[in-house]
Amino acid sequence: MLVQDNLNTHKPASLYEAFPPEEARRIVDKLEIHYTPKHGSWLNMAETELGILGRQCLDRRLEDRQVLSSEVAAWETDRNNLQCKVHWQFTTADARTKLWRLYPVIEPVNFNLKDH
């Protein structure tokens, strides 16, 4: 299974640009592709949760796979019982301030017809 965003290069057709047709077909046949929502933040939430998991649960050496599985399961149960949610605080106004270089500046136009 492959989960990916909707970038135009993240389509099976891009494999045909990188590999001979037979190899591209072989790879495509092995993939089960799931795309994230186009206008959603599902991937951001998943990345956030994985970061929290790393800091709260996986920040130490674990003995083996069985211990890892039980620790992650316990962490997940606690997280679900607490009903943890992602609180987005980055507003459109914040984006315009932080990413000001990406937003066009539109100068007002004066259409005073008396001057003509």
N, C-alpha and C positions, 0 to 999 in steps of 0.2 A: 504494500500500500504506500502511496506517495501523496502527501498533502502539500499543496503549493498554492501560491497566490495566482492571480489572473493576469500576470504580466504576459505580453504578447510572445515573449521568447519561451514561456513555460507551456508550450503546447507540443503534442507529439510530433507535429510537422517539423519542429526545430531539430529533432533527432535526425531527420533525413538530410538536413543541411550539414550535420557533423559527421555522419557515418554513411557508408554505402547502403543502398536500399535494403538489402537482405539483413544486415546487422541492425539497422534502425527498426525494421519490422520485428526482429527477434526481441529487441529491448521493449518495444511498445507492447508486444503480446504478454510480457511478464509484469507490466505495470497495472496497478489498479489506482487510477488517478482521482483524487478528490480535491476540488478547488475550494478555497476559502471564499466567503461572500465578497462580492465586488465592492460594496460600500459598507462593509461591516468591519468590526474591530476584533473579530474572533481570534485572529493570529496574534494580535497584540496582547489579548487577555491570556492566551496560552503561554506566550513568552514570559509574561509577568508572573504567572503561576509557577512556571519552571524555575524562574529566578528565585522566587520565595522558597520553593522546595529545596533548591540548592543551599540557600542561606540557613534555613531552619532545620533541615533534616540531613542533608548530604555533605555537611561541612566538616566531616570527620571520616576517618578510615573505618570501613565496615568489613567484618570478617569474611563474609561470603555472600553469594547471591541470595540465599535464604534469609539472612539477616537483613539484607538490602530490601527484599520484598516485604518483610514484616514491618520494617521501619517506615517505608513509604506508605504501606496500607494504614498504619496507625496515624501517620501525619495526615493522610487524606481523610480519614474518619474524623479527626479533630477539626480539620479545615471545614468539612461539610457540616459538622455539628454547630460550628460557630457561624455558619451561613455567610462566610466571607464573600465579599463582592468587590469588584473593581469600581473605584470612584474616579471617574474622569474629571480632571480639573483643568485641562488644557482647553480653553475656550477659543472660539474664532477670533476674538479680540486679542487673546494671547498669541495666537498664531500670526496674526498680522503684525504684532510687535516683534516677536522673535524671528519671524521669517520675512521681514520687511523687504529683503532683496528680491523675493520671489513674487511679490505683488506689484502690479503695474501702477505707476502714478499717472492719474488722469487729470490733466489740467483743465480747468473750466474754460469754456469758450463763450465769449461775449458776442451775442448776435444783435447788436444794436443797429437797427436798420436806419436810424436817423442819419448815420454817418455816410450813407451811400446815396 
